[in-house]
Amino acid sequence: MTSQKEILDIVKFFLEDQLTEKPKRLRVVGAKDNDRKNDLGYVFTAEVDVVGELTNHKSCRTYSTLKHRLSNFFTSYWTPNTFFHWKYRNKESLRWINAIVVDIDKKIPIVELLTLIDAAGLPGATLINRTPSGGWHVYWKIDRVRAFSGALKQYEDITKTIAYYLGADDNALTAERYFRVPKDVQFFSKENSYDFETLINWLATKDVPATAEKNYGQLKFISKGILNHPAIRKLLKGVEEGKRDNTAFTLALVYKVEGYSKEQTLQALEAWNVKNTPMLSYAQLRSKVKSAFKSKYKGPKSSYVTELSGIPFTYRVIKNDEHPKERKRKEYVKLSTIKSAIIYALKKVGGQLSISQSKLAKVLGVSLRSLQKAISELRRKNKLISMSTGTGKSTVTVYKLCTNSGRYESKEIQLELFQNLQIPFLTQILLHMDVVVGGNPFPDSISVLL
């Protein structure tokens, strides 16, 4: 673990003269503390309670206050970038950007982390602090920059790109965020200090696909993007004998996922093959491409890419369907039509029948809820009576038509039911009844009601 003296030394290296040593009332007259109001800043600190929630947020304007806060065992978070207001820790209140910081949740060895940084072409990190969960907070110290809107936008573009290459948390990319107090420092070098322009120039050399997303440390590629991964870029530099065959097949799958045709993939592998020692034959390359484009292969296997390159590689391909399935348009049936159909069907079977509600709803082509509502209204208006027997899925309801429902026999109702066919049950209902109570069963030859 890092000592209190070392922690304070690291913090002072990042904050420089943005904090004074002591409160103004305690300074010696003539002291050369930086009193320029527009150059000083506040650092926020926070503790962690027993359930892991941040609490007791405090801002510090002097190193004496900050030292006291850091000496508290429960003080676990700090802001490496500073604010002009003691009360507000938000983007609008930022004064200075002192460091580019990313949060990596993945539990990987520091050697792999350094390899990822190097493969991404990033300058060497200034500070690497291990978090209690086994993840990493990686810092790049820069010459302080005023936190104007343009600088904040560049900061977020840089952290977003670093997160893409290192697999960092894309919910921790803004400059006002808390990071862990460096209590478990694994690497620190004061020589690795840069101007903001260095990171901006690095950003200009990178091309992060706009469609690339991140989810719990795994990249999801909708279309383009895998060729930019550090592991794939390393393989594209060429491999030695013993890895050529597997690498050629793996790269062919990568190009396939990227949308290359067979011919384009073969041309790309020919250019890659020149970098190998010794080279594969043209026939071997063509064979790898032919195998890769078989339908059973969807993309490169992550474990193979990791083994061949030595760099952790994970991805998921999400198909971008140009012709998504159209949602079936829901057809609505009038409640009056359902009621009319129920009465009409009862008339045809002698005024009484036995069937489960779920099956009746299926036969009518309506929802169970609509059927129940229609039956409820018919019962309330004394058009029919019903009685259920059994429990659960075996429940069967006996429906009996009341004698005062003659108006449902009108030709107008029948015309609505048969000519305005919104539901197909009228030609099928009699074929689906389980038991006919109080009437004769229908012959098998019946296919229509009229």
C-alpha positions, 0 to 999 in steps of 0.5 A: 500500500502507498504511504500517506506521504507518497499519496500527498506527493502524488496529489501535489504533482497533479495539482501543483500550485492550484491549492495554497499550503495553509488557509489565509488567516494562518499564513505568515505575512509576506508568504509567497503563496499563490493568491491569484483568485482566478488561478486557484481551485477546489479539490473534492473528496468523498468517503465511502460508507459501510454499504459502499455509497459515497458520503461526506463530500468535502471541498479542499482549497488548501493542502493542509485541509487536503492532507487532513482529509487524506489521512482519514481512512474512509476518504477514498475518492478525489477529483484530479481536476479542480473547480472554481466553486467550493460547493458544486462538483459539476462540469460547469464549475470546472476551472482546470483540467490537470489529467486525463483519467480512465477507469478500467473495471476489467481485472487484468494483470498490469502487464496486459494493461501496459501492453494495451496502452502500448498497442494503442499508441498511447504515451506512457501513463503517469500513474496507474492505481489499482482499485479495491475491486481489482480494476485500474485507474490510469492517469496521464498528467498534462500541463493544466488547461482551462476547462472551457467548453472546447477543452472539455469536449476534447477531453471527452473525445480523448477519454472515449477513444482511450476507453475504446482501446483499453476497454475502460468504463464509458460511464466515467469519461467526463472531467468532473468525476471522482476517482480513487485516492491513489492508495495502491499505486502500481506505477508512477513516473513524474517524467511522463508528463505531457502537454494537452496537444500530445493527447490531441495529436494522438486522437487525430491518428485514431479512427473509432467507429461511430457504431462501436458501443461498449457493455461491461468491458466488451465491445459490441461492433454493429459493422466496422471496428474490429480492424482497429482493435490493438490485437488485430492491428498487431496481427496485421504487422505479420507473424512468424512461422507456426502462426501463419495458418491460424492467423490467416484464417482468423484475419479472413474471418475479421474481414468477413465480419467487416463486410469485405467480399471474398476477393477483397479479403484475398487482396488484403491477405496478400498485402499482409502476407508480405510481412510474414517470415516466410510467406504463405503461398497464394493457394494457401491464402485462397484456401483460408479465405474459402474456408472462412466464408463458409456459412458456419463461421460467423466471426473470429474466435476471441480466444484464438485472437488473444492467443495469437496476439497476446492481447486480450480480445473480446467482441460481439457482432450485432447484425444490422438488419436492413429489413426489420420484420414489420410488426403485425398490425393489430386488428380490433373487433367491436365489442358489439360484434363479439356479443352478437356473435356469441348470441348467434352461436348459442342460437345455432346450437339450441341455446346452450353450450359448454366450452372453456373461455380460452378456447372460445376466445381462440375460436372467435379470434379475440383476446380473452379479456375482450371475450370476458368483457362481452360475456359480462355485459351480456350477463348484466343485460340478462342476455345469457347466464353462465356457470363454470365447473372445474379449476385451472386449465380444466375449467369449463363454462356452460353458457345458456341463452335467455329467452329475451334475446330474439333481437339478435336474430335480425338479418341486419346483425347477421349481415354485419357478422357475415359480410363485414368479416373482421373475425373468422370464427363464424365459419368455424365455431361449430367445428371447435366446440367440445360438448354441446349441452341441451342440443344435438351435436353438429354433423361433421359435414357442417362447414358454414352456419348459413 
